[in-house]
């Protein structure tokens, strides 16, 4: 019995233990399942926020080189200090602290930061001069009325960005300026802000060491625009700068460039601006993914493509020689002739007669492009306005150089023949006014009239031509409108009743006679008159002048295109063979007139064709010369002028020498190089 009870007791004990294990396991399974369900429910209720931003990777800008490949403007690898929105504090106070630390580092290293706010950088705070548009834009951005003062604008920025009173007055101004610049440049996840450019490696290292306290501050390696030879064509080359306004930004995007950023550097003047589309290249892109407020990935989706390299028609060495030639001529005039004591300004333009490629374009006074970018106001305020490009934009009466145009009109229209003569007895009476000639030439025909510059021949011719016919030929030669140079040029204007009305001057019938000899209100540029000379050299074929020779890829290993000659007019509409040989003959005669030894144009091994002019001007008289060489089968055409000067023709030999030195294999180069080429005559054509 006891054995049975013991067995029952053990069975019950075992059963209880099994039941306890089963119950415990069931409870554990239940709790585990419940936890998983709850976790799943919680996970299903947790929202994952993810945003993707596209950021531009700037392309390397194309270089500008001369005809030999020597760089004028290029790029160097440098470092820029940027602020990236994705890492920059959202809290204004924290952001201000980061900017303040960065400013301190830059000041210690001697660097400036990007701050174009139109308010002075120290007290008393006033608006910067001559920046009305920028001031109006700032007031609009800050939602202030037009009567707001500079102090009002600063106070608004200090308030908006919570710039604390613990900062000094100068620190507040610095922070406000950078905050405004960030706002102006569209600082965002898609658009970094360039705080400072071209900083050295020592400063880069220092900033990287302190990155932990500079949230959002980063250093990037990029291509920085550099001036290699700032003395070569500074006006034509131009410069780059930041996008100044949202209006400028919108205009760029509307012109088909939708990948511009407000932080971009763009061409502002000259070829840098005119060739912006070719020079800027194609920007790359990278996608920044932000998950729950943290950057989770950065992927480059499009690699940048560098801009095209532009090769010019100009030889840098020859350009500098022409500039020196012009400066020396003016200095000699000032030192030797009291009447020319103010001869400080002038221009020389040299063209290749094959296609009117610009071989040189000197202007005086000029400047170094590097100096202009360092201190624009200092250069702009210098005497005689060096920012004016007198070669392409200076407007002058051409004087007797214009007689070549009047002669063309007379011969081509049939108004005269090459043998037609008019009588020059020094005085010429037209209606009730007597005009004068500087000589007494008796019966004279067109070629001789050009050689001796007989006024009365061209007075008489103009009365037979009439104003409308003369104007037609002026326009065919390219006067009265821009010629279309890539960097831009002025058109001037022609002497006619419409011009006089615009100028508020009364037109008299006798103005026609003055216009026919390059006086009256005819206004031309040296580039236009060099083009006139080239057109005569080419028997009336006028080509569009150009500065660009060819385009290359960014590394200049592949030529992409070459500028083809562009003929825009045939001046002689009837029979050029009955026009230009006689004009050329007269110009050769003018060149054969003896000049002082070093300036003489005889016995060069070839003939030169020139026409001089001494137009009246507010300075008394200016001096002009146009021409081409060799006179037969010409290679170059030129124009030289000096404001308030004399004897521009004395620069012709210097022009020929400069060309010969830089193009020694040309016919001029061989002849002036002493290798004894015989004189070129009509039979050599």
ABEGO torsion letter per residue (X at the ends): XAAAAAAAAAAAAAAAAAAAAAAAAAAAAAAAAAAAAAAAAAAAABBBBBBBBBBBBBBBBBBBBBAAGBBABBBBBBBBBBBBAAABBABAAAAAAAAAAAAAAAAAAGBBBBBABABBABOBBBBBBGAAAAAAAAAAAAGBBAABBAAAAAAAAAAAAGBBAABBAAAAAAAAAAAAAAAAAGBBAABBBBABBGBBAAAAAAAAAAAAABBGBBBBBBBBBBBABAABGAAAAEBBBBBABAAAAAAAAAAGBAABBAABBBBABEAAAAAAAAAAEBBBBBBBBBBGGBBABBBBABBBBBBBBBBBABBAAAAAAAAAAAAAAAAAAAAABAAAAABABBBBBBBBAAAGBBABBBBOBBBBAAAAAABAAAAAABBGGAABBAAAABBBBAEAAAAAAAAAAAAAAGABBAABBBBBAGBBBBEABBBBBABBAEBBBAAAAAAAGBAAAAAAAAAAAEAAAAAAAAAAAGBGBBAGBAAEBBAEBBBBAAAAAAAGBBBBAAAAAAAAAGBEABBBBAAAAAAAAAAAAAGGBBBBBBABABBBBAAGABBABBBBBBBABBABAABAAAAAAAAAAAAAAAAABBBBAAABABGAGBBBBBBBBBBBBAAGBBBBBBEBOBABGBABBBBBBBBGBBGAAAAAAAAAAAAAAABAABAAAAAAAGAGBBBBBAAAX
